[in-house]
Amino acid sequence: MIQKLRIDDRLLHGQVAFSWKSALSYNAIVIASNEAANDDLRKATIKMCCPDGVKLATRTIEDAAKLLKNPKLNDMKVFVICQNPKSAYELLQLIDEKPVVNLGGMQSGEGKRMFSKAVYVDDTDVSYLDQIDAQGYRIEVQEVPSTSVHDFKTLRKKF
């Protein structure tokens, strides 16, 4: 069962791995990223950040969806991480569960504007987030479990 789907452009790193492990008690992480799944160096780096005793799978979006539909995962607490809102949207179209979507770290860059602390988005990101929201998913904006949760809809009105 998916505990949470996080959008974080850095995918898995120490802060995310350990702070969310305490909050969610997950025992598996699925990274859904076409780019990371096809990059052996990146997969090795991600693996180093995975907490001991936690199963890790880095898959393309399509393969992640197949894995998440596997009945063997029904009894596991799974933390899913996507690189951007587009990837999250694509994954959500392929799975049956309706997890809470956590908008976490998205770094500043060309064409990006501050949406909230640690979250910078461009028009494409906002369009995909709006589509996810329109499909009835709850989107929370929260960097780590120890910080305040902000509602996407509330922030979106001010954006």
Sequence and secondary structure as in RCSB ss.txt:
>XXXX:A:sequence
MIQKLRIDDRLLHGQVAFSWKSALSYNAIVIASNEAANDDLRKATIKMCCPDGVKLATRTIEDAAKLLKNPKLND
MKVFVICQNPKSAYELLQLIDEKPVVNLGGMQSGEGKRMFSKAVYVDDTDVSYLDQIDAQGYRIEVQEVPSTSVH
DFKTLRKKF
>XXXX:A:secstr
 EEEEEE TT S HHHHHHHHHHH  SEEEEE HHHHT HHHHHHHHHHS TT EEEEE HHHHHHHHT GGGTT
S EEEEESSHHHHHHHHHH S    EEE  B   TT EEEETTEEE HHHHHHHHHHHHTT  EEE SSTTS  E
EHHHHHHH 
